[in-house]
Amino acid sequence: MSYTYNPYRYTKSYAYNDNIFQMDPTVPAPVPTEHEDSGKTLAQIYGMSFDEALAVVTEEKWAQVRKYRDAELQASDWTSGDDVPQSIKDVWAPYREALRNITDQEDPDNLVWPTKP
């Protein structure tokens, strides 16, 4: 059984140069049809190349992964306490290690999350 990562759990912020926006720069911008930028993506509006836009999106995906990972680590911090029996630590330690190493995987869209004990 794999652990399900919810990419919509956190607010997303995409950054490019000094611009921060709350939507994927590769989708059409929500502007009125009469606006000069109607039908354009934020990438086009801000002059990003396709590769730059993809890098912005990928970086935000990794940021979301790290936020989720950090929350899961924090929720399981109790398993590392001095008063926790070693038998519990032994069960949780591999899970926590796998969470810490989640960013070693190559694709944020196809992560294999560890199973929570």
Phi, psi and omega in degrees: 000131180258156181274135184268121176269130180256103184290349182260008183288333184240154177290136181260139176229121179259131182242137176215120187053237179260012182260136176236130177225159186258020177219156180300125182288354181265000178252156181303140180289144180277078179240154179301151183299333180278351180287147182299336180264009180302131180088351179270152174275163175299326178301315179294318181297320182268004176074029178276144171284167178300317180296322177295317179297317178297320178295321178297315180295316180296319178298319179293323176299316178295324177297320177295319178300314180296320178299313180295315178301314181297321177296319179292322177295316180297320180293338181251011178303329182302335183287351182256004183293156179297332183268004180271130179302146181301327180298325177286317178302319181297328180283320185274334184302314180296323178298312181295322177296318179296323176297316180298330182266006185301328181281359173284344177286158189273330189237115181293345178273347184228051181280148172254105181277143178290154178275129180290133180297000000 
